[in-house]
């Protein structure tokens, strides 16, 4: 049972609650009892669910990671084989990758 009290403009519980997902709250207003049922709901995590914030984070981080790996590989190839053209080549390819994802 929830016992509520006025707290700075809102109603707050007097007791600590574990906040279950499904419960029935009974409110007494002017001597009349009113039951309100809170039911468990389905979470929308499936094929139809799309988190745009997560997608934006992946779109932002993935090309940066790809270009970082490309630069490291280019530097290793330039050092191992003396390919001095790897530095400008990795810069151009990296710029194209970022432009494609922008």
N, CA, C and O atoms as a printed pandas DataFrame, in Angstrom:
     atom_number atom_name residue_name chain_id  residue_number  x_coord  y_coord  z_coord
0              1         N          UNK        A               1    0.846   -1.170    0.000
1              2        CA          UNK        A               1    0.000    0.000    0.000
2              3         C          UNK        A               1    0.893    1.235    0.000
3              4         O          UNK        A               1    1.882    1.306    0.729
4              5         N          UNK        A               2    0.524    2.206   -0.831
5              6        CA          UNK        A               2    1.264    3.451   -0.907
6              7         C          UNK        A               2    0.558    4.504   -0.071
7              8         O          UNK        A               2   -0.634    4.747   -0.256
8              9         N          UNK        A               3    1.269    5.121    0.832
9             10        CA          UNK        A               3    0.738    6.247    1.580
10            11         C          UNK        A               3    1.491    7.473    1.071
11            12         O          UNK        A               3    2.715    7.557    1.167
12            13         N          UNK        A               4    0.725    8.424    0.525
13            14        CA          UNK        A               4    1.328    9.580   -0.116
14            15         C          UNK        A               4    1.186   10.817    0.750
15            16         O          UNK        A               4    0.250   10.938    1.540
16            17         N          UNK        A               5    2.119   11.722    0.593
17            18        CA          UNK        A               5    2.080   12.993    1.307
18            19         C          UNK        A               5    2.515   14.103    0.365
19            20         O          UNK        A               5    3.269   13.861   -0.577
20            21         N          UNK        A               6    2.049   15.302    0.612
21            22        CA          UNK        A               6    2.411   16.470   -0.193
22            23         C          UNK        A               6    3.882   16.794    0.029
23            24         O          UNK        A               6    4.330   16.920    1.169
24            25         N          UNK        A               7    4.639   16.931   -1.069
25            26        CA          UNK        A               7    6.075   17.232   -0.989
26            27         C          UNK        A               7    6.436   18.246   -2.067
27            28         O          UNK        A               7    6.617   17.875   -3.227
28            29         N          UNK        A               8    6.538   19.479   -1.713
29            30        CA          UNK        A               8    6.961   20.547   -2.629
30            31         C          UNK        A               8    6.201   20.543   -3.951
31            32         O          UNK        A               8    6.811   20.628   -5.017
32            33         N          UNK        A               9    4.891   20.446   -3.891
33            34        CA          UNK        A               9    4.084   20.539   -5.104
34            35         C          UNK        A               9    3.786   19.223   -5.798
35            36         O          UNK        A               9    3.165   19.224   -6.861
36            37         N          UNK        A              10    4.204   18.109   -5.239
37            38        CA          UNK        A              10    3.869   16.806   -5.816
38            39         C          UNK        A              10    3.601   15.828   -4.682
39            40         O          UNK        A              10    3.940   16.084   -3.526
40            41         N          UNK        A              11    2.986   14.704   -5.033
41            42        CA          UNK        A              11    2.736   13.669   -4.037
42            43         C          UNK        A              11    3.890   12.692   -4.036
43            44         O          UNK        A              11    4.317   12.229   -5.093
44            45         N          UNK        A              12    4.393   12.378   -2.868
45            46        CA          UNK        A              12    5.486   11.430   -2.740
46            47         C          UNK        A              12    5.139   10.366   -1.725
47            48         O          UNK        A              12    4.380   10.620   -0.791
48            49         N          UNK        A              13    5.683    9.185   -1.897
49            50        CA          UNK        A              13    5.426    8.074   -0.991
50            51         C          UNK        A              13    6.142    8.295    0.333
51            52         O          UNK        A              13    7.263    8.802    0.373
52            53         N          UNK        A              14    5.477    7.908    1.413
53            54        CA          UNK        A              14    6.106    8.008    2.723
54            55         C          UNK        A              14    7.075    6.868    2.977
55            56         O          UNK        A              14    7.984    6.997    3.797
56            57         N          UNK        A              15    6.890    5.747    2.278
57            58        CA          UNK        A              15    7.748    4.572    2.467
58            59         C          UNK        A              15    8.616    4.354    1.233
59            60         O          UNK        A              15    8.272    4.784    0.132
60            61         N          UNK        A              16    9.753    3.678    1.435
61            62        CA          UNK        A              16   10.580    3.287    0.293
62            63         C          UNK        A              16    9.872    2.187   -0.472
63            64         O          UNK        A              16    9.369    1.236    0.127
64            65         N          UNK        A              17    9.827    2.306   -1.774
65            66        CA          UNK        A              17    9.145    1.324   -2.620
66            67         C          UNK        A              17   10.138    0.714   -3.588
67            68         O          UNK        A              17   11.089    1.372   -4.010
68            69         N          UNK        A              18    9.921   -0.529   -3.935
69            70        CA          UNK        A              18   10.796   -1.208   -4.882
70            71         C          UNK        A              18   10.357   -0.973   -6.314
71            72         O          UNK        A              18   11.001   -1.466   -7.240
72            73         N          UNK        A              19    9.279   -0.237   -6.519
73            74        CA          UNK        A              19    8.746    0.093   -7.831
74            75         C          UNK        A              19    8.552   -1.135   -8.700
75            76         O          UNK        A              19    9.279   -1.315   -9.677
76            77         N          UNK        A              20    7.584   -1.988   -8.368
77            78        CA          UNK        A              20    7.305   -3.145   -9.211
78            79         C          UNK        A              20    6.730   -2.707  -10.551
79            80         O          UNK        A              20    6.208   -1.600  -10.683
80            81         N          UNK        A              21    6.829   -3.575  -11.528
81            82        CA          UNK        A              21    6.322   -3.253  -12.859
82            83         C          UNK        A              21    4.812   -3.374  -12.945
83            84         O          UNK        A              21    4.193   -2.697  -13.765
84            85         N          UNK        A              22    4.204   -4.214  -12.126
85            86        CA          UNK        A              22    2.758   -4.386  -12.156
86            87         C          UNK        A              22    2.238   -4.341  -10.727
87            88         O          UNK        A              22    2.703   -5.083   -9.862
88            89         N          UNK        A              23    1.274   -3.467  -10.489
89            90        CA          UNK        A              23    0.691   -3.360   -9.151
90            91         C          UNK        A              23   -0.641   -2.632   -9.256
91            92         O          UNK        A              23   -0.968   -2.061  -10.296
92            93         N          UNK        A              24   -1.387   -2.658   -8.194
93            94        CA          UNK        A              24   -2.644   -1.928   -8.096
94            95         C          UNK        A              24   -2.497   -0.894   -6.988
95            96         O          UNK        A              24   -2.129   -1.223   -5.860
96            97         N          UNK        A              25   -2.787    0.352   -7.321
97            98        CA          UNK        A              25   -2.736    1.433   -6.342
98            99         C          UNK        A              25   -4.166    1.817   -5.994
99           100         O          UNK        A              25   -5.009    1.976   -6.877
100          101         N          UNK        A              26   -4.429    1.964   -4.712
101          102        CA          UNK        A              26   -5.751    2.372   -4.255
102          103         C          UNK        A              26   -5.642    3.772   -3.675
103          104         O          UNK        A              26   -4.880    4.012   -2.738
104          105         N          UNK        A              27   -6.415    4.694   -4.243
105          106        CA          UNK        A              27   -6.413    6.075   -3.792
106          107         C          UNK        A              27   -7.725    6.345   -3.061
107          108         O          UNK        A              27   -8.797    5.947   -3.515
108          109         N          UNK        A              28   -7.622    7.015   -1.945
109          110        CA          UNK        A              28   -8.816    7.419   -1.204
110          111         C          UNK        A              28   -8.942    8.927   -1.351
111          112         O          UNK        A              28   -8.092    9.686   -0.884
112          113         N          UNK        A              29  -10.027    9.350   -2.012
113          114        CA          UNK        A              29  -10.278   10.759   -2.252
114          115         C          UNK        A              29  -11.667   11.071   -1.698
115          116         O          UNK        A              29  -12.660   10.483   -2.125
116          117         N          UNK        A              30  -11.727   11.985   -0.759
117          118        CA          UNK        A              30  -12.989   12.390   -0.129
118          119         C          UNK        A              30  -13.750   11.185    0.407
119          120         O          UNK        A              30  -14.974   11.120    0.294
120          121         N          UNK        A              31  -13.033   10.240    0.985
121          122        CA          UNK        A              31  -13.659    9.071    1.581
122          123         C          UNK        A              31  -14.004    7.953    0.612
123          124         O          UNK        A              31  -14.486    6.904    1.040
124          125         N          UNK        A              32  -13.772    8.145   -0.689
125          126        CA          UNK        A              32  -14.074    7.121   -1.692
126          127         C          UNK        A              32  -12.775    6.467   -2.158
127          128         O          UNK        A              32  -11.777    7.144   -2.404
128          129         N          UNK        A              33  -12.807    5.128   -2.277
129          130        CA          UNK        A              33  -11.636    4.375   -2.741
130          131         C          UNK        A              33  -11.658    4.257   -4.255
131          132         O          UNK        A              33  -12.698    3.966   -4.846
132          133         N          UNK        A              34  -10.517    4.484   -4.878
133          134        CA          UNK        A              34  -10.359    4.362   -6.325
134          135         C          UNK        A              34   -9.135    3.494   -6.587
135          136         O          UNK        A              34   -8.024    3.830   -6.175
136          137         N          UNK        A              35   -9.348    2.374   -7.277
137          138        CA          UNK        A              35   -8.239    1.468   -7.607
138          139         C          UNK        A              35   -7.725    1.782   -9.003
139          140         O          UNK        A              35   -8.501    1.936   -9.946
140          141         N          UNK        A              36   -6.418    1.872   -9.121
141          142        CA          UNK        A              36   -5.771    2.098  -10.413
142          143         C          UNK        A              36   -4.789    0.952  -10.634
143          144         O          UNK        A              36   -3.893    0.728   -9.820
144          145         N          UNK        A              37   -4.963    0.229  -11.740
145          146        CA          UNK        A              37   -4.125   -0.938  -12.035
146          147         C          UNK        A              37   -3.010   -0.531  -12.984
147          148         O          UNK        A              37   -3.264    0.028  -14.052
148          149         N          UNK        A              38   -1.786   -0.811  -12.594
149          150        CA          UNK        A              38   -0.616   -0.594  -13.448
150          151         C          UNK        A              38   -0.132   -1.970  -13.871
151          152         O          UNK        A              38    0.230   -2.793  -13.030
152          153         N          UNK        A              39   -0.125   -2.220  -15.177
153          154        CA          UNK        A              39    0.230   -3.544  -15.692
154          155         C          UNK        A              39    1.602   -3.527  -16.342
155          156         O          UNK        A              39    2.092   -2.490  -16.790
156          157         N          UNK        A              40    2.205   -4.705  -16.380
157          158        CA          UNK        A              40    3.476   -4.876  -17.089
158          159         C          UNK        A              40    3.236   -4.590  -18.563
159          160         O          UNK        A              40    2.212   -4.991  -19.116
160          161         N          UNK        A              41    4.148   -3.918  -19.184
161          162        CA          UNK        A              41    4.024   -3.606  -20.599
162          163         C          UNK        A              41    5.172   -4.237  -21.373
163          164         O          UNK        A              41    6.230   -4.543  -20.823
164          165         N          UNK        A              42    4.935   -4.415  -22.629
165          166        CA          UNK        A              42    5.972   -4.962  -23.506
166          167         C          UNK        A              42    7.011   -3.895  -23.788
167          168         O          UNK        A              42    6.677   -2.739  -24.051
168          169         N          UNK        A              43    8.257   -4.286  -23.732
169          170        CA          UNK        A              43    9.326   -3.375  -24.124
170          171         C          UNK        A              43    9.542   -3.506  -25.617
171          172         O          UNK        A              43    9.520   -4.610  -26.161
172          173         N          UNK        A              44    9.749   -2.395  -26.271
173          174        CA          UNK        A              44    9.808   -2.373  -27.735
174          175         C          UNK        A              44   11.213   -2.653  -28.261
175          176         O          UNK        A              44   11.708   -1.944  -29.137
176          177         N          UNK        A              45   11.856   -3.699  -27.716
177          178        CA          UNK        A              45   13.189   -4.035  -28.191
178          179         C          UNK        A              45   13.067   -5.212  -29.135
179          180         O          UNK        A              45   12.975   -6.355  -28.688
180          181         N          UNK        A              46   13.066   -4.964  -30.384
181          182        CA          UNK        A              46   12.962   -6.027  -31.368
182          183         C          UNK        A              46   13.326   -5.458  -32.721
183          184         O          UNK        A              46   13.966   -4.412  -32.822
184          185         N          UNK        A              47   12.916   -6.149  -33.739
185          186        CA          UNK        A              47   13.240   -5.722  -35.098
186          187         C          UNK        A              47   12.581   -4.385  -35.421
187          188         O          UNK        A              47   13.126   -3.597  -36.193
188          189         N          UNK        A              48   11.413   -4.124  -34.835
189          190        CA          UNK        A              48   10.699   -2.887  -35.138
190          191         C          UNK        A              48   11.247   -1.701  -34.345
191          192         O          UNK        A              48   10.971   -0.553  -34.692
192          193         N          UNK        A              49   12.021   -1.959  -33.284
193          194        CA          UNK        A              49   12.540   -0.883  -32.438
194          195         C          UNK        A              49   13.773   -0.285  -33.073
195          196         O          UNK        A              49   14.658   -1.012  -33.525
196          197         N          UNK        A              50   13.840    1.042  -33.111
197          198        CA          UNK        A              50   14.990    1.716  -33.710
198          199         C          UNK        A              50   15.413    2.862  -32.799
199          200         O          UNK        A              50   14.650    3.801  -32.571
200          201         N          UNK        A              51   16.618    2.777  -32.288
201          202        CA          UNK        A              51   17.145    3.807  -31.410
202          203         C          UNK        A              51   18.009    4.741  -32.259
203          204         O          UNK        A              51   19.129    4.396  -32.637
204          205         N          UNK        A              52   17.478    5.915  -32.549
205          206        CA          UNK        A              52   18.201    6.853  -33.412
206          207         C          UNK        A              52   19.468    7.380  -32.761
207          208         O          UNK        A              52   20.433    7.688  -33.461
208          209         N          UNK        A              53   19.491    7.493  -31.432
209          210        CA          UNK        A              53   20.711    7.946  -30.770
210          211         C          UNK        A              53   21.832    6.934  -30.928
211          212         O          UNK        A              53   22.981    7.302  -31.173
212          213         N          UNK        A              54   21.492    5.640  -30.785
213          214        CA          UNK        A              54   22.507    4.600  -30.949
214          215         C          UNK        A              54   22.998    4.564  -32.396
215          216         O          UNK        A              54   24.193    4.417  -32.650
216          217         N          UNK        A              55   22.076    4.697  -33.330
217          218        CA          UNK        A              55   22.460    4.696  -34.752
218          219         C          UNK        A              55   23.387    5.874  -35.055
219          220         O          UNK        A              55   24.377    5.712  -35.769
220          221         N          UNK        A              56   23.077    7.049  -34.522
221          222        CA          UNK        A              56   23.917    8.223  -34.753
222          223         C          UNK        A              56   25.300    8.033  -34.148
223          224         O          UNK        A              56   26.297    8.451  -34.737
224          225         N          UNK        A              57   25.367    7.406  -32.978
225          226        CA          UNK        A              57   26.664    7.157  -32.346
226          227         C          UNK        A              57   27.501    6.202  -33.188
227          228         O          UNK        A              57   28.703    6.406  -33.357
228          229         N          UNK        A              58   26.864    5.162  -33.715
229          230        CA          UNK        A              58   27.593    4.202  -34.555
230          231         C          UNK        A              58   28.053    4.869  -35.838
231          232         O          UNK        A              58   29.190    4.676  -36.269
232          233         N          UNK        A              59   27.170    5.659  -36.455
233          234        CA          UNK        A              59   27.534    6.350  -37.700
234          235         C          UNK        A              59   28.677    7.326  -37.454
235          236         O          UNK        A              59   29.483    7.565  -38.354
236          237         N          UNK        A              60   28.763    7.885  -36.268
237          238        CA          UNK        A              60   29.833    8.822  -35.960
238          239         C          UNK        A              60   31.153    8.107  -35.656
239          240         O          UNK        A              60   32.214    8.545  -36.101
240          241         N          UNK        A              61   31.088    7.010  -34.900
241          242        CA          UNK        A              61   32.300    6.349  -34.426
242          243         C          UNK        A              61   32.883    5.385  -35.454
243          244         O          UNK        A              61   34.104    5.286  -35.573
244          245         N          UNK        A              62   32.053    4.682  -36.188
245          246        CA          UNK        A              62   32.537    3.654  -37.115
246          247         C          UNK        A              62   33.494    4.194  -38.182
247          248         O          UNK        A              62   34.564    3.613  -38.362
248          249         N          UNK        A              63   33.167    5.272  -38.895
249          250        CA          UNK        A              63   34.139    5.763  -39.883
250          251         C          UNK        A              63   35.426    6.274  -39.250
251          252         O          UNK        A              63   36.506    6.129  -39.823
252          253         N          UNK        A              64   35.310    6.877  -38.057
253          254        CA          UNK        A              64   36.530    7.331  -37.373
254          255         C          UNK        A              64   37.433    6.154  -37.031
255          256         O          UNK        A              64   38.651    6.230  -37.192
256          257         N          UNK        A              65   36.830    5.067  -36.559
257          258        CA          UNK        A              65   37.616    3.875  -36.240
258          259         C          UNK        A              65   38.233    3.281  -37.499
259          260         O          UNK        A              65   39.389    2.858  -37.487
260          261         N          UNK        A              66   37.466    3.248  -38.585
261          262        CA          UNK        A              66   37.980    2.694  -39.847
262          263         C          UNK        A              66   39.166    3.513  -40.363
263          264         O          UNK        A              66   40.165    2.955  -40.815
264          265         N          UNK        A              67   39.047    4.825  -40.292
265          266        CA          UNK        A              67   40.147    5.684  -40.759
266          267         C          UNK        A              67   41.356    5.535  -39.842
267          268         O          UNK        A              67   42.489    5.554  -40.323
268          269         N          UNK        A              68   41.147    5.390  -38.551
269          270        CA          UNK        A              68   42.269    5.193  -37.625
270          271         C          UNK        A              68   43.026    3.913  -37.957
271          272         O          UNK        A              68   44.257    3.904  -37.980
272          273         N          UNK        A              69   42.291    2.832  -38.214
273          274        CA          UNK        A              69   42.939    1.564  -38.594
274          275         C          UNK        A              69   43.663    1.732  -39.920
275          276         O          UNK        A              69   44.778    1.236  -40.084
276          277         N          UNK        A              70   43.041    2.429  -40.869
277          278        CA          UNK        A              70   43.665    2.670  -42.177
278          279         C          UNK        A              70   44.976    3.438  -42.026
279          280         O          UNK        A              70   45.962    3.110  -42.686
280          281         N          UNK        A              71   44.997    4.441  -41.178
281          282        CA          UNK        A              71   46.218    5.243  -40.973
282          283         C          UNK        A              71   47.320    4.392  -40.347
283          284         O          UNK        A              71   48.480    4.476  -40.750
284          285         N          UNK        A              72   46.955    3.576  -39.362
285          286        CA          UNK        A              72   47.961    2.719  -38.712
286          287         C          UNK        A              72   48.543    1.730  -39.713
287          288         O          UNK        A              72   49.758    1.534  -39.763
288          289         N          UNK        A              73   47.673    1.101  -40.516
289          290        CA          UNK        A              73   48.156    0.150  -41.537
290          291         C          UNK        A              73   49.040    0.871  -42.554
291          292         O          UNK        A              73   50.078    0.351  -42.964
292          293         N          UNK        A              74   48.621    2.073  -42.955
293          294        CA          UNK        A              74   49.422    2.838  -43.915
294          295         C          UNK        A              74   50.796    3.193  -43.370
295          296         O          UNK        A              74   51.795    3.106  -44.085
296          297         N          UNK        A              75   50.846    3.594  -42.097
297          298        CA          UNK        A              75   52.136    3.926  -41.495
298          299         C          UNK        A              75   53.033    2.700  -41.370
299          300         O          UNK        A              75   54.241    2.785  -41.590
300          301         N          UNK        A              76   52.436    1.548  -41.011
301          302        CA          UNK        A              76   53.228    0.322  -40.919
302          303         C          UNK        A              76   53.766   -0.100  -42.286
303          304         O          UNK        A              76   54.916   -0.524  -42.400
304          305         N          UNK        A              77   52.932    0.018  -43.322
305          306        CA          UNK        A              77   53.397   -0.327  -44.680
306          307         C          UNK        A              77   54.490    0.630  -45.148
307          308         O          UNK        A              77   55.467    0.211  -45.769
308          309         N          UNK        A              78   54.322    1.913  -44.847
309          310        CA          UNK        A              78   55.337    2.897  -45.251
310          311         C          UNK        A              78   56.658    2.626  -44.553
311          312         O          UNK        A              78   57.721    2.752  -45.160
312          313         N          UNK        A              79   56.597    2.259  -43.296
313          314        CA          UNK        A              79   57.829    1.990  -42.563
314          315         C          UNK        A              79   58.474    0.675  -42.994
315          316         O          UNK        A              79   59.692    0.598  -43.156
316          317         N          UNK        A              80   57.646   -0.364  -43.178
317          318        CA          UNK        A              80   58.185   -1.681  -43.512
318          319         C          UNK        A              80   58.765   -1.729  -44.925
319          320         O          UNK        A              80   59.821   -2.321  -45.147
320          321         N          UNK        A              81   58.071   -1.105  -45.879
321          322        CA          UNK        A              81   58.499   -1.224  -47.277
322          323         C          UNK        A              81   59.025    0.070  -47.876
323          324         O          UNK        A              81   59.422    0.102  -49.041
324          325         N          UNK        A              82   59.029    1.139  -47.082
325          326        CA          UNK        A              82   59.539    2.406  -47.601
326          327         C          UNK        A              82   58.593    3.065  -48.584
327          328         O          UNK        A              82   59.027    3.873  -49.405
328          329         N          UNK        A              83   57.315    2.741  -48.520
329          330        CA          UNK        A              83   56.335    3.325  -49.442
330          331         C          UNK        A              83   55.947    4.716  -48.948
331          332         O          UNK        A              83   55.037    4.858  -48.132
332          333         N          UNK        A              84   56.630    5.724  -49.437
333          334        CA          UNK        A              84   56.402    7.090  -48.973
334          335         C          UNK        A              84   55.062    7.646  -49.442
335          336         O          UNK        A              84   54.557    8.610  -48.867
336          337         N          UNK        A              85   54.490    7.056  -50.466
337          338        CA          UNK        A              85   53.191    7.506  -50.970
338          339         C          UNK        A              85   52.013    7.048  -50.115
339          340         O          UNK        A              85   50.875    7.450  -50.357
340          341         N          UNK        A              86   52.284    6.202  -49.106
341          342        CA          UNK        A              86   51.189    5.699  -48.269
342          343         C          UNK        A              86   50.558    6.806  -47.429
343          344         O          UNK        A              86   49.352    6.778  -47.186
344          345         N          UNK        A              87   51.342    7.767  -46.988
345          346        CA          UNK        A              87   50.792    8.823  -46.140
346          347         C          UNK        A              87   49.752    9.658  -46.883
347          348         O          UNK        A              87   48.638    9.809  -46.382
348          349         N          UNK        A              88   50.069   10.208  -48.062
349          350        CA          UNK        A              88   49.032   10.968  -48.767
350          351         C          UNK        A              88   47.878   10.065  -49.243
351          352         O          UNK        A              88   46.729   10.506  -49.295
352          353         N          UNK        A              89   48.183    8.806  -49.589
353          354        CA          UNK        A              89   47.127    7.890  -50.032
354          355         C          UNK        A              89   46.134    7.597  -48.905
355          356         O          UNK        A              89   44.922    7.607  -49.122
356          357         N          UNK        A              90   46.649    7.340  -47.707
357          358        CA          UNK        A              90   45.745    7.088  -46.582
358          359         C          UNK        A              90   44.944    8.346  -46.235
359          360         O          UNK        A              90   43.792    8.243  -45.813
360          361         N          UNK        A              91   45.530    9.513  -46.407
361          362        CA          UNK        A              91   44.799   10.761  -46.167
362          363         C          UNK        A              91   43.650   10.941  -47.140
363          364         O          UNK        A              91   42.554   11.343  -46.750
364          365         N          UNK        A              92   43.902   10.642  -48.412
365          366        CA          UNK        A              92   42.857   10.777  -49.431
366          367         C          UNK        A              92   41.754    9.744  -49.216
367          368         O          UNK        A              92   40.571   10.078  -49.268
368          369         N          UNK        A              93   42.137    8.492  -48.976
369          370        CA          UNK        A              93   41.143    7.436  -48.745
370          371         C          UNK        A              93   40.357    7.732  -47.467
371          372         O          UNK        A              93   39.140    7.550  -47.434
372          373         N          UNK        A              94   41.036    8.181  -46.427
373          374        CA          UNK        A              94   40.356    8.527  -45.183
374          375         C          UNK        A              94   39.370    9.653  -45.370
375          376         O          UNK        A              94   38.268    9.607  -44.823
376          377         N          UNK        A              95   39.743   10.668  -46.135
377          378        CA          UNK        A              95   38.834   11.780  -46.416
378          379         C          UNK        A              95   37.610   11.297  -47.186
379          380         O          UNK        A              95   36.498   11.764  -46.936
380          381         N          UNK        A              96   37.803   10.372  -48.114
381          382        CA          UNK        A              96   36.674    9.811  -48.865
382          383         C          UNK        A              96   35.740    9.008  -47.958
383          384         O          UNK        A              96   34.519    9.091  -48.093
384          385         N          UNK        A              97   36.312    8.232  -47.036
385          386        CA          UNK        A              97   35.488    7.457  -46.101
386          387         C          UNK        A              97   34.644    8.404  -45.237
387          388         O          UNK        A              97   33.443    8.192  -45.072
388          389         N          UNK        A              98   35.264    9.429  -44.698
389          390        CA          UNK        A              98   34.526   10.389  -43.856
390          391         C          UNK        A              98   33.471   11.120  -44.690
391          392         O          UNK        A              98   32.360   11.347  -44.210
392          393         N          UNK        A              99   33.796   11.484  -45.911
393          394        CA          UNK        A              99   32.827   12.187  -46.777
394          395         C          UNK        A              99   31.634   11.293  -47.100
395          396         O          UNK        A              99   30.497   11.763  -47.143
396          397         N          UNK        A             100   31.891   10.005  -47.326
397          398        CA          UNK        A             100   30.794    9.087  -47.625
398          399         C          UNK        A             100   29.853    8.906  -46.420
399          400         O          UNK        A             100   28.648    8.730  -46.603
400          401         N          UNK        A             101   30.384    8.947  -45.220
401          402        CA          UNK        A             101   29.582    8.732  -44.016
402          403         C          UNK        A             101   28.972   10.033  -43.477
403          404         O          UNK        A             101   28.138   10.004  -42.571
404          405         N          UNK        A             102   29.389   11.161  -44.034
405          406        CA          UNK        A             102   28.891   12.446  -43.512
406          407         C          UNK        A             102   27.469   12.723  -43.959
407          408         O          UNK        A             102   26.902   13.758  -43.608
